[in-house]
Amino acid sequence: MHAIMLDITDAATIEAAADRIGDRFGRLDVLVNNAGISGSSGPTAPATADLDLVRRVFETNFFGVIAVTNAMLPLLSRSAAARIVNVSSGIGSLARMTDPEHYMSRLAGHAAYPPSKTALNALSVQYAKDLRERGILVNACTPGPCATDFTRHLGLPVTRTADDGAAIMVRLATLGADGPTGGFFDDDGVVPW
Ligand SMILES: NC(=O)c1ccc[n+]([C@@H]2O[C@H](COP(=O)([O-])OP(=O)(O)OC[C@H]3O[C@@H](n4cnc5c(N)ncnc54)[C@H](OP(=O)(O)O)[C@@H]3O)[C@@H](O)[C@H]2O)c1
């Protein structure tokens, strides 16, 4: 295990991380875009949202994924079976958010975190299309409600451990060549968009 400091909103640290991985290993087999922030430090209800905060959430949860992925692509392209896993959220599912039968349809509206994950889902589909011919499989996943620093600060009920949440990431990171690409998954299978 090798730890590398990386701020996904800082181009210099991203470039430095790619250089270190390249120098040491010459290629990258798996990229898990896991870093994410909730924006719970300020108002994000659509009608009263702090626009700077919404931008910061998108900077990490969406633009940061593009920055890191593109910096790592030359290394991923040198792998025989590169996989990209984008850690999204069930809250990014428009289908769940609008299904009257699903509890998420009754959650309060937010302009930052849920749309940032919906955008990440859309981005995952576009990367999957772009990278399919190179044999790079790109999928989004949701870890479910896990007990982490993230949920501790939100005070939400959680039913899963961080290990539980990581299982779907490992599964998508180790897909065979005939595995899916451009999908959205949790432990139970396909998550509706
Ligand atoms: N926990 C859940 O129930 C849940 C449910 C659905 C989806 N998710 C998603 O799962 C992912 C992981 O969440 P988590 O629960 O493990 O949250 P967490 O405990 O708050 O951890 C988030 C991680 O992201 C890192 N990070 C944030 N901004 C970063 C940046 N600019 N550059 C580099 N790293 C950055 C943080 O690093 P520092 O600590 O150094 O800031 C931290 O290690 C997130 O994308 C989240 O949206 C979580």
PDBQT file of the ligand as one rigid body, heavy atoms in Angstrom, charges set to zero:
ROOT
HETATM    1  N1  LIG A 201     -21.537   7.313   3.684  1.00  0.00    +0.000 N 
HETATM    2  C1  LIG A 201     -22.653   7.153   2.978  1.00  0.00    +0.000 C 
HETATM    3  O1  LIG A 201     -23.702   6.775   3.524  1.00  0.00    +0.000 OA
HETATM    4  C2  LIG A 201     -22.658   7.407   1.492  1.00  0.00    +0.000 A 
HETATM    5  C3  LIG A 201     -23.842   7.085   0.789  1.00  0.00    +0.000 A 
HETATM    6  C4  LIG A 201     -23.852   7.290  -0.590  1.00  0.00    +0.000 A 
HETATM    7  C5  LIG A 201     -22.730   7.760  -1.235  1.00  0.00    +0.000 A 
HETATM    8  N2  LIG A 201     -21.605   8.066  -0.515  1.00  0.00    +0.000 N 
HETATM    9  C6  LIG A 201     -20.444   8.553  -1.250  1.00  0.00    +0.000 C 
HETATM   10  O2  LIG A 201     -19.340   7.738  -0.914  1.00  0.00    +0.000 OA
HETATM   11  C7  LIG A 201     -18.124   8.482  -1.058  1.00  0.00    +0.000 C 
HETATM   12  C8  LIG A 201     -17.300   8.349   0.198  1.00  0.00    +0.000 C 
HETATM   13  O3  LIG A 201     -18.059   8.912   1.254  1.00  0.00    +0.000 OA
HETATM   14  P1  LIG A 201     -17.756   8.632   2.781  1.00  0.00    +0.000 P 
HETATM   15  O4  LIG A 201     -19.043   8.261   3.407  1.00  0.00    +0.000 OA
HETATM   16  O5  LIG A 201     -16.570   7.748   2.969  1.00  0.00    +0.000 OA
HETATM   17  O6  LIG A 201     -17.429  10.132   3.207  1.00  0.00    +0.000 OA
HETATM   18  P2  LIG A 201     -16.311  10.715   4.191  1.00  0.00    +0.000 P 
HETATM   19  O7  LIG A 201     -16.173   9.838   5.365  1.00  0.00    +0.000 OA
HETATM   20  O8  LIG A 201     -16.691  12.153   4.409  1.00  0.00    +0.000 OA
HETATM   21  O9  LIG A 201     -15.021  10.623   3.290  1.00  0.00    +0.000 OA
HETATM   22  C9  LIG A 201     -14.918  11.410   2.123  1.00  0.00    +0.000 C 
HETATM   23  C10 LIG A 201     -13.495  11.354   1.675  1.00  0.00    +0.000 C 
HETATM   24  O10 LIG A 201     -13.372  12.219   0.540  1.00  0.00    +0.000 OA
HETATM   25  C11 LIG A 201     -12.180  12.929   0.703  1.00  0.00    +0.000 C 
HETATM   26  N3  LIG A 201     -12.220  14.212  -0.008  1.00  0.00    +0.000 N 
HETATM   27  C12 LIG A 201     -13.140  15.183   0.064  1.00  0.00    +0.000 A 
HETATM   28  N4  LIG A 201     -12.801  16.216  -0.724  1.00  0.00    +0.000 NA
HETATM   29  C13 LIG A 201     -11.619  15.873  -1.310  1.00  0.00    +0.000 A 
HETATM   30  C14 LIG A 201     -10.750  16.513  -2.229  1.00  0.00    +0.000 A 
HETATM   31  N5  LIG A 201     -11.014  17.732  -2.713  1.00  0.00    +0.000 N 
HETATM   32  N6  LIG A 201      -9.634  15.859  -2.608  1.00  0.00    +0.000 NA
HETATM   33  C15 LIG A 201      -9.352  14.637  -2.135  1.00  0.00    +0.000 A 
HETATM   34  N7  LIG A 201     -10.123  13.974  -1.256  1.00  0.00    +0.000 NA
HETATM   35  C16 LIG A 201     -11.241  14.602  -0.851  1.00  0.00    +0.000 A 
HETATM   36  C17 LIG A 201     -12.067  13.168   2.206  1.00  0.00    +0.000 C 
HETATM   37  O11 LIG A 201     -10.724  13.433   2.527  1.00  0.00    +0.000 OA
HETATM   38  P3  LIG A 201     -10.387  14.315   3.843  1.00  0.00    +0.000 P 
HETATM   39  O12 LIG A 201     -10.909  13.568   4.993  1.00  0.00    +0.000 OA
HETATM   40  O13 LIG A 201      -8.896  14.413   3.788  1.00  0.00    +0.000 OA
HETATM   41  O14 LIG A 201     -11.093  15.610   3.633  1.00  0.00    +0.000 OA
HETATM   42  C18 LIG A 201     -12.511  11.818   2.737  1.00  0.00    +0.000 C 
HETATM   43  O15 LIG A 201     -11.451  10.896   2.786  1.00  0.00    +0.000 OA
HETATM   44  C19 LIG A 201     -18.555   9.931  -1.367  1.00  0.00    +0.000 C 
HETATM   45  O16 LIG A 201     -18.439  10.178  -2.747  1.00  0.00    +0.000 OA
HETATM   46  C20 LIG A 201     -20.019   9.969  -0.928  1.00  0.00    +0.000 C 
HETATM   47  O17 LIG A 201     -20.753  10.926  -1.644  1.00  0.00    +0.000 OA
HETATM   48  C21 LIG A 201     -21.548   7.884   0.823  1.00  0.00    +0.000 A 
ENDROOT
TORSDOF 0
